[in-house]
Amino acid sequence: MATAQPNTIDSTNKEAEASRRTEMTVPHFILLGYGVTDSLQLTVESQRVLARYGTAYSVGLPANLTAFLKSQRVKLTDLGPRLGPGKEYAEAYLEVAHFLIERSAHERPVIFLTPGNPLMFNAVGRYVVTEGRRLGLGVQVVQGVSPLDLIISGIGLDVSTFGLQVFDATRLVARGMSINPAIPAIVMHLGGFGASTATATGAAANLGPFVAHVSRWYPGTHPATVIHLGTQGMKVASLPLNRLSAASGVEAGAHLFLDSVRDPLPQEAPA
């Protein structure tokens, strides 16, 4: 009578099992952040990811970072043309996010290289995470140095003692959000206030509505510190709030810091 043989796994099955295990550990998406004032501020983790997979998508990388990654033989695909002049930001960001989601059916991981923290004031990153979770796809986030980190460090804010409020300039006004003048506030994207489309001319924003809104909580003489972040580091310029709307040189990437006031303006009683 024949003796039953024990179950064995041949080399083909072993390779298939190893492949399945590897696939399970590789996320569908990796969102990588790079530094803001110095575009070569790539974390060691980010560099290892790029070296391992050798390909990434981005939107308008700085020239020196592009050159560095190409020297590391990283294949880059620029999705910047999808954000062409005159195109609605919301529509363009959604188009980029949809493209990345679709690519996950053909390659893994899909790596998106973006400034700072991929989930901080980043519509594409947030959409990929939200949609990825809905579809049951794995998403890994590797953050870089964000504009908020740089502003806090550059100004020397003691966030643990005094707290901090953070707003987007356009949404702050559009949604009628309140500010507590007793707590320091950082308002991001002041230079892009009210803009809904990409422009080729870089026209200055009309800050009148913004100043009118925040003046409900701050006196006109309160210092408004305009912050520019670039490859040369952080530059700040302070002027009275009531002169902000007439100020020149508020670039598209400018942000704003409003320190706390000792004697906040009296608040209107609720109706």
N, C-alpha and C positions, 0 to 999 in steps of 0.2 A: 504494500500500500504506500502511495506517495506521501511524503512528509510535507506539511505546509511550510512554505518558506516565509521568513519574516519580511515585512514591508521594507523596501529600500527606496531612497531618493537618489536618482541618478544626477549626473552633473548638470543636465539641462534643467531639471526641476530646481536644483540649487541656485542656478543662475537666475531663473525666473523669480524665485522667492527673494533673492537678494535685490533684484531690480524693483520688485514691488515694495520692499522695505525702504529702499532709497527714495522711490517716488513718494512714499508717504511722508518722508521727512523733509522733502523739498516743497516749500510753499508755492502756491500759484503766482503770487505777487510778492515782490520785495520793494518797499518804498524807502529809498535812500536819501538822506539829507546831506547837503554840503554847506560849509560855512558861508557867512554872508559878507563880511568885510574882506575876508581873504578866501577867495573861491577854492583855494587848495586846502582848506580846513576839512579834509576828509578824515573821519575817524579810522582807526586801524581796522575796526570791524567792517566799515564800508569798503575800504581798500581790499580786504580779503574777499568780500562778496564779489566785487567787480573782477578781481583776479581769478576767482574760481569759475565764474560763468562767462566772463568776457564780452558781455553785451548789455546795453542799457538804452532806454528811451529818455528823452529830456525835452525841455522847452527853452531854447535860447541859452545854452551854457556860456559862461564867460570864456573868452578866447584862451586864457592861460590854462584853465581847467580842461578845456577841450584838447589842447596840445598835450597836456600831461597824460590824460587818459589814452590818447592815441599812441603815445610813446610806450604805454603799458599794454598796447595791443587790445584795447577795449573797443569794440565796435559800437559806435554811437548813432542813434537815429533821432534827428531833431524834428519834433512835432510842432515847432514854432509857427510854420506856415498856416496851421489850423487856427491860429489866433491873429489873423491878418487884420490890418487897419479897417475900421468901420464895422467890424463884426462884434455882435453882442457878446460880452464876457461870459454871461451865463450859458449861452448857446455854444460858444467855443470851448469852454471848460467841459461841458457835457460831452461834446464831440470827442475830445481827447480821452476822457474817462471811458467812453463807450469803446473807443479804439483799443485801449489797453485791456478792457474786459474781453473783447473779441479775440485778441491775440492769445489769451490764456488757453484757447482751444487748440492752438498750434504750437505753442512753446511754453516751457516751464523751467524756471520762473520767469515771469515778465517783470523786469526791473525798471522802475521809474525813478530817475535822479532829479531831485528838486531842492530848492534852497531851504536851509534851516530845518525846522521840524515839519515833516510831511503832513501832519495833521493839524498844524496851527495856521489858521487863516489860509488854508489851502483847499479849494473846492474840489480839485481833482483827487487829491489824496483821500479826503473824507468820503467822496462818492465811491471810490474803489473799495474802501474798507466796508462801507455800508452795503454796497451791492455784492461784494465778495462774501460777506456773512450771509446775505439772503440766499445766495446760490450755493452756499456750503463750500466755498473756496478758501484756501488758506492764505492769509495775508500777514506778512512780517514787516514791521516798521523799524528802521534804523535811523534815529534822528541825528541831525547835525546841530551846530550852534545856530540858534534862531535869532532873529532881530530882537525879540523880547529879552533873551538872555544878555545880548550885548548892551541894550539900553539900561537894564538893571545894573549891570556891572560898571558900565561907563559913567553913569550918574552916581553910583554908589548908594542905591536905595536899600534901606533896611526894611525889607518886606515883612520879615517876621515880627517886627515891632509895630510898624505903622499900617501894614496891610497894603493892598494894591488893587486897583480897578483897571481892567483892560477892555477897551472897546474898539470896534472898527468905526472909522469916522462916518462913513456913509450910512451904515446901519444905525448908528447912535441917533442920528437926526431923523432918518426915515421912519424909525419905529418909535420915536418920541421917548427914548429911554432916559431915565433920570441918572444923575451923577451925585454922589455924596462928596461934597467939597471938603469934608474933614479927612478924607482918605486920598492919598496920592493916586493919580490916574495917568495911564498911558493910552493915547489914542493912536491906533495904527492906521497907516495909509491915508494920512491927511492930504498928501499931494495928489491922491487920486479921488478926492472927495466928489461925490455926485456922478462920477464917470461910469457909464454903462457899456461903453464900446471902446475898443483900442483905437488910438489915434496915432497918426504918423507925425504930427506936428508937435506933440507934447505941450499943448496949450495949457496955460495956468488954470487951476481950478478956481471957481467962484466960491470963496470961503465965507461970504456974507451970511448965508443961512446957517452955517456951522457956528460962527461966532454968535449969532443971535440966539441959537439954542443953548450953548454952554453958558452964555451970559446970564441965564436964569439962576445959576448957582455960583458964578464967580464975578467979582467986581471987575470993571473994565480995566483997572490998573494991575490986575493980577498977572504975574509973569507967565508968558506962554513960551515954552522952550521947544523950538523946532529942531528936529534931529534928522541928520542925513547920514546914512550908512553906505559906504562904498569901499572900493579896493584900497583907498588910502586911510581907512579907519572910520571913526565916528566924528562928525562935526556937529556942533550945537550953536544955536543963536537964540538969544532970549529977547523978547520984546513984550510990551503990554498987550493983553488980550484984545483990547479995543483997536489995536493997530494991525492985528493979524490979517484981516480981510484985505487990507491995502498993501500988504507986504509983497515984495518981489523976491524971487529966488526960492519959492517953496516948490521944490522939484517933485516929480511924480512919485518918487519913492520916499518922500519925507514922512516922518511920524511926529507926534507931539507929546510932550510931558507937561502935566499940570500938577504942581505940588499942592499939598493941602493948604487951606486958608485957616487962619486963627479964628476969624469971626465970620462964619458962613452967612450968606444972604438969607433973610427970613423967608421961610417957605410959605407958599399959599396954603390956607386951610382948605381941606377937602370940602367939596360942595355937599 
